[in-house]
Amino acid sequence: MFTAFAPSTVEPLSRVHQSTLRDHVSSRPPSLLGASSGSVVLPAGGPAGRGAGGVSGLSGPPLGTYTDVPSTAGHSVAGGCCQRWFSLREWVRKKSGDPAAEQVRRDEARAARYAQREGLRKVYRGRRVRACGLPGLRPDASVVAKVTEVTEGCGRVKRVAGLAGLMRCGTVWTCPECSMRISVERTALLGKVVTRHVEDGARVMTLTLTLRHFAEHELALSVKASRTAFSRVTDGRAGMRDYVELGLRGWSRSPDLTWGVENGWHLHQHVTLVFEPGTTDEQMTELAEGWFTRWSRGAVAAGMPAPDREHGLDFEILPDGDTEAAQAWAAYQAKGIAAEQLMAGHKKAKGTSRTIGELIHDATIGRTYENPETGAQVQMVDLQAQELLREFEKAIKGVPQMTWSRGKHDLRNILSEEEKTERSDEEIVDDDSLDGEEVAVIPRESWPQLQPRVPEFLSIIEREGTDAARAWLDANGIGWEMPTRLTDTRRRGVRPGSEI
């Protein structure tokens, strides 16, 4: 598991046994599961974990609270050591007004993203994704740590630390770190656009279109069918009638994905529709039903089963002038895979399904299982989740996170020319212009020492400041240089930590 750097004043999250079906590592046979390197903890003399895991003689105290449903994953690793293993629920801290608790939440979320990105280097095939977060943007391949002060809405000032000089993959679907950066900007843009239309008197409807699917359907087929079906919805005479007769002003849509044990990949489209002032609820409902009819026909034409009305369409007409509800939907639609950072809670799929974020977690960090009788723990990554992510990486390539109605119906037309200039995913993540104080320059040769401890380093900068961060580098034997105005063209031959 990743390391969280919590102050002693904040209570650690409690450990709770959990054995529901959706929290088991996988629906595959136990032989397909593997333990993450160095993560297996069994009693001394106990059997070795299968897969790539190592064994140590450490064990924790028994928890004493458990259920009666066995975990097959625990059986496969522990062998005859114990009869039952249970997964430990991983709590996600919610936002609070306590600055110390909020810092802990940010530290844990950042550490999780960094751990996931490191693990994904072994999962994904694309070279760009595997190089994300590595030095290479600066001529000498060094990295600059920076910190800036940000004033929150409540007036409280907090430090925000980051690293400049790292390469970014710019993939919103497959990279936890880049997804967060891109989705934050997309959310802000969509929220601004919808708010302007609501202030102009427009009405808003949120709508979700879902494909019918089965476990044997490959994701590539679902992606193609979704694109074809949505084109049937918005193109042609029926699409033009929506604008002329039903008061439609424009729309924005984003695809969303989960994977389930029973029915495989679950692809749906979240759509925000804006209508002219005075449009009636009946007109908006008629449009929604018409969209579903055309969506269903398009799905069948693309080789998928016809969606049923109960599961294929869901829509909600927002109250007039409710900008808060409109902004909340905008945040949901543009959430990307970094839902925890973009919304107040941690989005989980229903039942036995898993979101892309959960698949990434299971494929990289894994889940912790514990023997309630002995307290022995084993942490395992899900090899099935890794294979699913490779399929996802290939099928989702080239699919935009957000698309808009075109021409005079583009909802962004309500913004000024400067405001509606939308940056590409690559432009967002390549913006390496971190403002604020430069803390330290990390030379290329020192990066391998710092890389596995980057979340801890950034946390110290935010908690304790620049001097403490430099002292931490010295204490851990990590070479660094003082930043100056010549940082971008650093002179060679200067000893780490010396004044230039």
C-alpha positions as CSV (number, residue, x, y, z in Angstrom):
1,M,0.0,0.0,0.0
2,F,1.0,3.6,-0.4
3,T,2.4,5.5,2.5
4,A,0.4,8.3,4.0
5,F,2.1,11.0,6.0
6,A,-0.4,11.9,8.7
7,P,0.3,14.1,11.7
8,S,-0.2,12.6,15.1
9,T,-3.2,14.8,15.7
10,V,-5.3,13.1,13.0
11,E,-6.5,9.6,13.8
12,P,-5.6,6.9,11.2
13,L,-8.4,5.3,9.3
14,S,-9.7,2.1,11.0
15,R,-9.4,-1.3,9.4
16,V,-12.6,-3.2,8.8
17,H,-13.1,-6.7,7.3
18,Q,-15.2,-6.8,4.3
19,S,-16.2,-9.8,2.2
20,T,-18.9,-8.6,-0.3
21,L,-18.6,-10.0,-3.8
22,R,-17.6,-6.8,-5.4
23,D,-14.6,-6.4,-3.0
24,H,-13.1,-9.7,-3.8
25,V,-10.0,-9.3,-6.0
26,S,-11.4,-11.0,-9.0
27,S,-14.1,-13.3,-10.3
28,R,-11.4,-15.4,-12.0
29,P,-10.0,-18.6,-10.5
30,P,-7.5,-18.1,-7.7
31,S,-4.6,-19.3,-10.0
32,L,-5.0,-16.1,-12.1
33,L,-4.2,-13.8,-9.1
34,G,-0.7,-12.6,-8.2
35,A,0.7,-10.9,-5.2
36,S,2.5,-7.5,-5.6
37,S,6.2,-7.5,-5.1
38,G,7.3,-7.3,-1.5
39,S,3.7,-7.1,-0.2
40,V,3.0,-10.5,1.2
41,V,3.0,-10.7,5.0
42,L,2.6,-14.1,6.5
43,P,3.6,-15.7,9.8
44,A,7.2,-16.9,10.1
45,G,7.5,-20.4,8.7
46,G,4.2,-20.1,6.8
47,P,3.7,-21.0,3.2
48,A,5.0,-18.7,0.5
49,G,2.6,-16.6,-1.5
50,R,2.0,-17.5,-5.1
51,G,2.9,-15.2,-7.8
52,A,5.5,-12.5,-7.5
53,G,5.1,-11.8,-3.8
54,G,7.8,-12.1,-1.2
55,V,7.4,-13.3,2.4
56,S,8.4,-11.7,5.7
57,G,8.1,-12.9,9.3
58,L,6.0,-9.9,10.4
59,S,2.3,-10.2,11.3
60,G,-0.2,-7.8,12.8
61,P,-2.6,-8.4,15.7
62,P,-5.9,-10.1,15.0
63,L,-8.8,-7.8,14.5
64,G,-11.5,-9.9,16.0
65,T,-14.3,-8.6,13.7
66,Y,-15.1,-10.6,10.6
67,T,-17.8,-12.2,8.6
68,D,-18.5,-15.7,7.6
69,V,-18.0,-15.5,3.9
70,P,-14.6,-16.8,2.8
71,S,-12.3,-15.1,0.3
72,T,-11.1,-17.5,-2.5
73,A,-8.2,-15.1,-3.1
74,G,-7.0,-15.6,0.5
75,H,-7.2,-19.4,0.1
76,S,-5.0,-19.3,-3.0
77,V,-2.2,-17.4,-1.2
78,A,-2.4,-18.8,2.3
79,G,-2.8,-22.4,1.3
80,G,-3.2,-24.4,4.4
81,C,-2.0,-21.6,6.7
82,C,-5.6,-20.6,7.6
83,Q,-9.1,-21.4,6.4
84,R,-10.5,-17.9,5.8
85,W,-9.1,-14.6,4.5
86,F,-11.1,-11.4,4.3
87,S,-10.5,-8.1,2.4
88,L,-9.9,-5.0,4.4
89,R,-12.1,-2.0,3.4
90,E,-10.0,0.9,2.3
91,W,-11.6,4.1,3.6
92,V,-11.5,7.3,1.7
93,R,-11.4,10.5,3.8
94,K,-14.1,13.0,3.0
95,K,-13.4,16.8,2.9
96,S,-13.5,18.5,6.2
97,G,-12.9,22.0,7.6
98,D,-9.9,20.8,9.6
99,P,-6.7,21.9,7.8
100,A,-4.7,18.9,9.2
101,A,-7.3,16.4,8.2
102,E,-7.6,18.0,4.8
103,Q,-3.8,17.8,4.3
104,V,-3.9,14.1,5.2
105,R,-6.6,13.5,2.6
106,R,-4.6,15.3,-0.1
107,D,-1.4,13.4,0.8
108,E,-3.3,10.1,0.6
109,A,-4.9,10.9,-2.7
110,R,-1.6,12.1,-4.2
111,A,0.3,9.0,-2.9
112,A,-2.3,6.8,-4.5
113,R,-2.1,8.5,-7.9
114,Y,1.7,8.3,-7.9
115,A,1.7,4.6,-6.8
116,Q,-0.9,3.8,-9.5
117,R,1.1,5.6,-12.2
118,E,4.3,3.7,-11.2
119,G,2.3,0.4,-11.4
120,L,0.8,1.2,-14.7
121,R,4.2,1.3,-16.3
122,K,4.2,-2.5,-16.1
123,V,0.6,-2.8,-17.4
124,Y,0.1,-0.5,-20.4
125,R,1.8,-1.0,-23.7
126,G,2.0,2.6,-25.0
127,R,5.4,4.2,-24.6
128,R,4.0,7.6,-23.9
129,V,1.9,6.4,-20.9
130,R,4.8,4.5,-19.5
131,A,7.1,7.5,-19.7
132,C,4.6,9.8,-17.9
133,G,6.1,11.4,-14.8
134,L,9.7,10.8,-15.7
135,P,12.3,13.6,-16.2
136,G,13.0,14.8,-19.8
137,L,11.5,18.2,-20.5
138,R,14.5,20.2,-19.3
139,P,17.8,20.2,-21.3
140,D,19.8,18.6,-18.5
141,A,16.9,16.3,-17.4
142,S,16.8,17.9,-14.0
143,V,13.6,18.4,-12.0
144,V,12.6,21.6,-10.1
145,A,10.5,21.4,-6.9
146,K,8.2,24.4,-6.5
147,V,5.6,25.6,-4.0
148,T,3.0,28.3,-4.2
149,E,0.4,29.6,-1.7
150,V,-3.3,29.3,-2.7
151,T,-6.1,31.2,-1.0
152,E,-9.2,29.0,-0.7
153,G,-12.8,30.3,-0.8
154,C,-13.0,30.4,3.0
155,G,-10.0,32.7,3.1
156,R,-7.6,30.0,4.4
157,V,-4.1,30.0,2.7
158,K,-2.5,26.6,2.0
159,R,0.7,25.6,0.3
160,V,0.6,23.6,-3.0
161,A,3.8,21.8,-4.1
162,G,4.7,20.3,-7.4
163,L,7.5,19.3,-9.7
164,A,8.5,21.0,-13.0
165,G,10.4,19.2,-15.7
166,L,8.5,15.9,-15.8
167,M,7.1,14.5,-19.0
168,R,3.3,14.1,-19.3
169,C,1.4,11.6,-21.4
170,G,-1.8,13.7,-21.7
171,T,-4.1,10.6,-21.7
172,V,-7.3,11.4,-19.9
173,W,-8.5,7.8,-19.9
174,T,-5.5,5.8,-18.7
175,C,-3.3,8.0,-16.5
176,P,-4.5,9.0,-13.0
177,E,-2.3,12.1,-12.8
178,C,-3.0,13.5,-16.2
179,S,-6.7,12.6,-16.0
180,M,-6.9,14.8,-12.9
181,R,-5.3,17.8,-14.5
182,I,-7.4,17.5,-17.7
183,S,-10.7,16.8,-16.0
184,V,-10.3,19.8,-13.6
185,E,-10.0,22.1,-16.6
186,R,-12.9,20.4,-18.6
187,T,-15.1,20.6,-15.5
188,A,-14.4,24.3,-15.1
189,L,-15.2,25.0,-18.7
190,L,-18.4,23.0,-18.8
191,G,-19.5,24.5,-15.5
192,K,-18.9,28.0,-16.8
193,V,-20.7,27.4,-20.0
194,V,-23.8,25.9,-18.4
195,T,-23.9,28.6,-15.7
196,R,-23.9,31.4,-18.4
197,H,-26.8,29.7,-20.2
198,V,-28.8,29.3,-17.0
199,E,-28.2,33.0,-16.2
200,D,-29.4,33.8,-19.7
201,G,-32.7,32.1,-18.9
202,A,-32.1,28.8,-20.6
203,R,-33.3,25.4,-19.2
204,V,-31.1,22.4,-18.6
205,M,-31.7,18.6,-18.9
206,T,-29.2,15.9,-18.0
207,L,-29.5,12.6,-19.9
208,T,-27.7,9.3,-19.9
209,L,-27.8,6.8,-22.9
210,T,-26.7,3.2,-22.2
211,L,-25.9,0.4,-24.6
212,R,-27.2,-3.1,-23.9
213,H,-24.3,-5.5,-23.6
214,F,-23.2,-8.9,-22.5
215,A,-19.9,-10.4,-21.2
216,E,-18.9,-11.6,-24.7
217,H,-19.0,-8.2,-26.2
218,E,-15.5,-6.7,-26.7
219,L,-15.0,-3.1,-25.6
220,A,-13.8,-2.1,-29.1
221,L,-17.2,-3.1,-30.5
222,S,-19.1,-1.2,-27.8
223,V,-17.0,2.0,-28.4
224,K,-17.7,1.8,-32.2
225,A,-21.4,1.1,-31.6
226,S,-21.7,4.0,-29.2
227,R,-20.1,6.4,-31.7
228,T,-22.4,5.2,-34.5
229,A,-25.5,5.3,-32.3
230,F,-24.9,8.9,-31.1
231,S,-24.4,10.0,-34.6
232,R,-27.8,8.7,-35.4
233,V,-29.2,10.7,-32.5
234,T,-27.8,14.1,-33.5
235,D,-27.5,13.9,-37.3
236,G,-30.1,14.1,-40.1
237,R,-33.5,15.7,-40.2
238,A,-34.5,14.4,-36.8
239,G,-31.5,16.1,-35.3
240,M,-32.4,19.4,-36.9
241,R,-36.0,19.1,-35.8
242,D,-34.8,19.1,-32.2
243,Y,-33.4,22.6,-32.6
244,V,-36.4,24.0,-34.6
245,E,-39.4,22.5,-32.9
246,L,-38.3,21.3,-29.5
247,G,-36.3,24.3,-28.3
248,L,-32.8,22.6,-28.1
249,R,-30.0,25.2,-28.0
250,G,-27.1,22.7,-27.8
251,W,-25.4,19.8,-26.0
252,S,-22.2,18.5,-24.5
253,R,-21.5,14.8,-24.0
254,S,-18.9,12.5,-22.3
255,P,-18.6,8.7,-22.4
256,D,-18.3,6.7,-19.2
257,L,-17.3,3.1,-18.6
258,T,-17.5,0.4,-15.9
259,W,-16.7,-3.3,-16.1
260,G,-18.9,-6.0,-14.4
261,V,-18.4,-9.7,-13.6
262,E,-21.8,-10.6,-15.1
263,N,-22.1,-8.4,-18.2
264,G,-18.6,-7.2,-19.0
265,W,-18.0,-3.7,-20.3
266,H,-20.8,-1.1,-19.5
267,L,-20.5,1.9,-21.8
268,H,-22.9,4.9,-21.5
269,Q,-23.0,8.5,-22.6
270,H,-23.6,11.4,-20.2
271,V,-25.1,14.4,-22.0
272,T,-25.9,17.9,-20.9
273,L,-28.6,19.5,-23.0
274,V,-29.5,23.3,-22.9
275,F,-32.9,24.5,-24.1
276,E,-34.2,27.9,-25.1
277,P,-36.1,29.9,-22.4
278,G,-39.8,28.9,-22.3
279,T,-39.2,25.3,-23.5
280,T,-41.8,23.1,-21.7
281,D,-41.2,19.9,-19.8
282,E,-43.3,18.1,-22.4
283,Q,-41.0,19.3,-25.2
284,M,-37.9,18.2,-23.3
285,T,-39.4,14.8,-22.5
286,E,-40.4,14.3,-26.2
287,L,-36.8,15.1,-27.2
288,A,-35.4,12.6,-24.6
289,E,-37.7,9.8,-25.9
290,G,-36.8,10.6,-29.5
291,W,-33.1,10.4,-28.7
292,F,-33.6,7.0,-27.1
293,T,-35.4,5.7,-30.2
294,R,-32.7,6.8,-32.5
295,W,-30.0,5.6,-30.1
296,S,-31.5,2.2,-30.0
297,R,-31.7,2.0,-33.8
298,G,-28.1,3.1,-34.2
299,A,-26.9,0.5,-31.7
300,V,-28.7,-2.3,-33.6
301,A,-27.2,-1.0,-36.9
302,A,-23.7,-1.2,-35.3
303,G,-24.2,-4.8,-34.2
304,M,-25.3,-4.5,-30.6
305,P,-28.6,-5.7,-29.0
306,A,-31.4,-3.2,-28.9
307,P,-31.4,-1.3,-25.5
308,D,-34.5,-1.6,-23.4
309,R,-36.2,1.6,-22.2
310,E,-35.8,0.9,-18.5
311,H,-32.0,0.6,-18.6
312,G,-31.2,2.5,-21.8
313,L,-32.4,6.0,-20.9
314,D,-32.3,8.1,-17.8
315,F,-33.0,11.9,-17.8
316,E,-33.7,14.7,-15.4
317,I,-35.0,18.1,-16.0
318,L,-33.3,20.6,-13.7
319,P,-35.3,23.3,-12.0
320,D,-35.3,26.7,-13.7
321,G,-32.4,28.9,-12.6
322,D,-30.7,26.2,-10.5
323,T,-27.1,27.0,-11.3
324,E,-25.8,24.8,-8.4
325,A,-27.5,21.7,-9.8
326,A,-26.2,22.5,-13.3
327,Q,-22.6,22.9,-12.0
328,A,-22.8,19.7,-10.0
329,W,-23.8,17.7,-13.1
330,A,-21.0,19.4,-15.0
331,A,-18.5,18.1,-12.5
332,Y,-20.0,14.6,-12.7
333,Q,-19.9,14.5,-16.5
334,A,-16.3,15.7,-16.8
335,K,-15.0,13.6,-13.9
336,G,-12.5,11.5,-15.8
337,I,-11.0,8.6,-13.8
338,A,-9.9,10.9,-11.0
339,A,-13.3,11.1,-9.4
340,E,-12.0,11.4,-5.9
341,Q,-10.1,14.6,-6.7
342,L,-12.9,16.2,-8.7
343,M,-15.9,15.4,-6.5
344,A,-16.5,15.4,-2.8
345,G,-16.8,11.6,-2.5
346,H,-15.1,8.5,-4.0
347,K,-17.2,7.1,-6.9
348,K,-17.6,3.4,-6.9
349,A,-19.5,1.3,-9.3
350,K,-22.7,-0.5,-8.2
351,G,-22.9,-4.2,-7.3
352,T,-20.1,-6.3,-8.8
353,S,-19.0,-3.7,-11.3
354,R,-15.8,-1.7,-11.1
355,T,-15.0,1.8,-12.5
356,I,-11.8,2.4,-14.5
357,G,-10.3,4.0,-11.4
358,E,-11.1,0.9,-9.4
359,L,-9.6,-1.4,-12.0
360,I,-6.4,0.7,-12.0
361,H,-6.3,0.5,-8.2
362,D,-6.7,-3.3,-8.2
363,A,-4.2,-3.7,-11.0
364,T,-1.4,-1.6,-9.4
365,I,-1.9,-1.2,-5.7
366,G,-4.1,-4.2,-5.1
367,R,-6.2,-5.1,-2.2
368,T,-5.2,-6.2,1.3
369,Y,-6.5,-9.5,2.7
370,E,-6.1,-10.6,6.3
371,N,-6.5,-13.8,8.3
372,P,-8.7,-12.8,11.2
373,E,-7.4,-15.6,13.3
374,T,-3.7,-14.8,13.0
375,G,-3.6,-11.2,11.8
376,A,-1.4,-12.2,8.9
377,Q,-1.9,-10.0,5.8
378,V,-1.4,-10.4,2.1
379,Q,-1.6,-7.7,-0.5
380,M,-2.5,-8.8,-4.0
381,V,-2.8,-7.2,-7.4
382,D,-5.5,-8.4,-9.8
383,L,-4.0,-9.9,-13.0
384,Q,-7.5,-9.9,-14.6
385,A,-7.7,-6.2,-14.0
386,Q,-4.4,-5.7,-15.8
387,E,-5.7,-7.5,-18.9
388,L,-8.9,-5.5,-18.8
389,L,-6.9,-2.3,-18.7
390,R,-4.8,-3.4,-21.7
391,E,-8.0,-3.9,-23.6
392,F,-9.3,-0.6,-22.4
393,E,-6.1,1.2,-23.4
394,K,-6.4,-0.1,-27.0
395,A,-10.1,0.4,-27.4
396,I,-10.4,3.9,-26.0
397,K,-7.5,5.4,-27.9
398,G,-8.6,8.5,-29.8
399,V,-11.9,8.9,-28.0
400,P,-12.3,12.5,-26.8
401,Q,-13.4,13.0,-23.2
402,M,-15.9,15.7,-24.2
403,T,-17.6,16.7,-27.4
404,W,-20.0,19.6,-28.2
405,S,-22.7,20.4,-30.6
406,R,-21.2,22.1,-33.6
407,G,-21.5,25.4,-35.5
408,K,-24.1,27.9,-34.3
409,H,-25.3,25.4,-31.8
410,D,-22.0,25.1,-30.0
411,L,-22.8,26.0,-26.3
412,R,-19.4,27.6,-26.0
413,N,-20.5,30.4,-28.3
414,I,-21.9,32.2,-25.2
415,L,-18.4,32.8,-23.9
416,S,-16.0,35.5,-25.1
417,E,-13.4,34.5,-27.7
418,E,-10.7,34.3,-25.0
419,E,-12.9,32.3,-22.6
420,K,-14.0,29.7,-25.2
421,T,-10.5,28.9,-26.4
422,E,-10.3,25.2,-25.3
423,R,-6.9,23.7,-24.9
424,S,-6.1,20.2,-26.0
425,D,-5.3,17.4,-23.5
426,E,-1.7,17.7,-24.4
427,E,-1.6,21.5,-24.0
428,I,-3.1,21.2,-20.5
429,V,-0.6,18.7,-19.2
430,D,2.3,20.2,-21.0
431,D,1.8,23.5,-19.2
432,D,4.8,23.2,-17.0
433,S,4.7,26.8,-15.8
434,L,4.3,26.2,-12.1
435,D,4.2,29.5,-10.3
436,G,5.6,30.1,-6.8
437,E,8.9,29.7,-5.0
438,E,11.5,27.3,-6.3
439,V,12.5,24.9,-3.5
440,A,15.3,22.8,-5.0
441,V,16.7,21.6,-8.3
442,I,17.0,17.8,-8.4
443,P,19.8,16.7,-10.9
444,R,19.3,13.8,-13.2
445,E,21.6,11.6,-11.1
446,S,19.6,12.2,-8.0
447,W,16.2,11.4,-9.5
448,P,16.3,7.6,-8.9
449,Q,16.7,8.2,-5.2
450,L,13.8,10.7,-5.0
451,Q,11.4,9.1,-7.4
452,P,9.9,6.5,-5.0
453,R,9.5,9.2,-2.3
454,V,8.1,12.1,-4.3
455,P,4.7,12.1,-2.5
456,E,6.5,12.3,0.9
457,F,8.8,15.1,-0.3
458,L,5.9,17.2,-1.7
459,S,4.0,16.6,1.6
460,I,6.9,17.9,3.6
461,I,7.1,21.0,1.4
462,E,3.4,21.7,2.0
463,R,3.4,20.9,5.7
464,E,6.7,22.3,6.9
465,G,8.1,24.6,4.2
466,T,11.2,25.1,2.1
467,D,13.9,24.8,4.7
468,A,12.5,21.6,6.1
469,A,12.2,20.1,2.6
470,R,15.9,20.9,1.9
471,A,16.9,19.4,5.3
472,W,14.9,16.3,4.4
473,L,16.9,15.9,1.1
474,D,20.2,16.3,3.0
475,A,19.1,13.8,5.7
476,N,18.2,11.2,3.0
477,G,21.4,11.7,1.0
478,I,19.6,13.0,-2.1
479,G,21.7,15.5,-4.0
480,W,20.1,18.8,-4.9
481,E,21.0,22.3,-6.0
482,M,19.9,25.8,-5.0
483,P,17.6,27.3,-7.7
484,T,18.5,30.6,-9.2
485,R,17.5,32.8,-12.1
486,L,19.7,30.5,-14.2
487,T,17.8,27.3,-13.2
488,D,16.7,26.6,-16.7
489,T,20.3,26.9,-18.0
490,R,22.0,25.4,-15.0
491,R,25.8,25.5,-14.9
492,R,27.3,22.1,-14.8
493,G,29.9,21.0,-12.2
494,V,28.2,22.7,-9.3
495,R,28.1,20.6,-6.1
496,P,24.6,19.6,-4.9
497,G,23.3,22.0,-2.2
498,S,25.9,24.7,-3.0
499,E,25.0,28.3,-3.7
500,I,25.4,29.3,-7.3
